[in-house]
């Protein structure tokens, strides 16, 4: 089973979480993009995750896998944001890089 869509979904949900004032301000990073850019990037990444899953597995199984991996990614993000928000943001960047690497293989 390809994990690219799950990793991209994790990055997408992290972007959406950082677009909220509550989570974005907890990092105290000055270099974060604006909330609007983070929201748009999150939605684009979710669409990319869906496209990746459907391209790899076909429409019926791809959508099912994508939804399942989104659920796991969102659950992991919630657990990480409550204790280690900086680690969640760093892992999201790493997850996206690994997903791109896996997709190119």
C-alpha positions in Angstrom: 0.0 0.0 0.0 1.5 3.4 -0.9 1.9 5.8 2.0 2.5 8.9 -0.1 -1.1 10.1 0.3 -1.0 9.7 4.1 2.3 11.6 4.4 0.9 14.4 2.1 -2.3 14.5 4.2 -0.3 14.9 7.4 1.5 17.9 5.8 -1.8 19.3 4.6 -3.5 19.1 8.0 -0.5 20.7 9.6 -0.7 23.6 7.2 -4.4 24.0 8.0 -3.7 23.8 11.8 -0.9 26.4 11.6 -3.4 28.7 9.7 -5.4 28.9 13.0 -4.2 31.6 15.4 -4.2 29.2 18.3 -1.7 26.8 16.7 0.3 29.2 14.6 1.0 31.5 17.5 2.1 28.7 19.7 5.2 28.1 17.5 6.3 31.7 17.7 8.0 31.4 14.3 8.3 34.7 12.5 8.7 33.1 9.1 5.3 31.4 8.8 3.3 32.4 5.7 0.0 34.2 6.1 -3.0 32.3 7.3 -4.6 32.5 3.9 -1.6 31.0 2.1 -1.4 28.2 4.7 -5.1 27.3 4.2 -4.8 27.3 0.4 -1.6 25.2 0.6 -3.4 22.7 2.9 -6.3 22.3 0.5 -3.9 21.9 -2.5 -2.0 19.3 -0.6 -5.2 17.4 0.3 -6.1 17.4 -3.4 -2.6 16.2 -4.3 -2.9 13.4 -1.7 -6.2 12.3 -3.3 -4.8 12.4 -6.8 -1.8 10.4 -5.7 -3.9 7.7 -4.1 -6.3 7.4 -7.0 -3.4 7.4 -9.5 -1.6 4.6 -7.7 -4.6 2.4 -6.8 -7.5 3.3 -9.0 -10.6 5.2 -8.1 -12.5 2.9 -5.7 -9.6 1.6 -3.7 -7.7 4.9 -4.0 -10.4 7.0 -2.4 -10.9 4.5 0.4 -7.2 4.4 1.1 -7.0 8.2 1.0 -9.8 8.6 3.5 -8.3 6.0 5.8 -4.8 7.6 5.7 -6.3 11.0 6.2 -7.9 9.7 9.4 -4.6 8.4 10.7 -2.7 11.5 9.7 -5.3 13.8 11.4 -5.2 11.6 14.6 -1.4 11.7 14.8 -1.4 15.5 14.2 -3.9 16.0 17.0 -1.7 14.0 19.4 1.4 15.8 18.4 -0.1 19.3 18.5 -1.2 18.8 22.1 2.3 18.0 23.4 4.9 19.0 20.8 3.7 21.5 18.2 7.1 22.3 16.9 7.9 18.7 16.3 4.6 18.4 14.4 5.5 21.2 12.1 9.0 19.8 11.5 7.7 16.3 10.9 5.2 17.7 8.4 8.0 19.1 6.3 9.9 15.9 6.5 6.8 13.9 5.6 6.2 15.9 2.5 9.9 15.4 1.4 9.6 11.7 2.0 6.3 11.5 0.1 7.9 13.2 -2.9 10.8 10.9 -2.8 8.6 7.8 -2.6 6.4 9.1 -5.4 9.5 9.4 -7.6 10.6 5.8 -7.0 
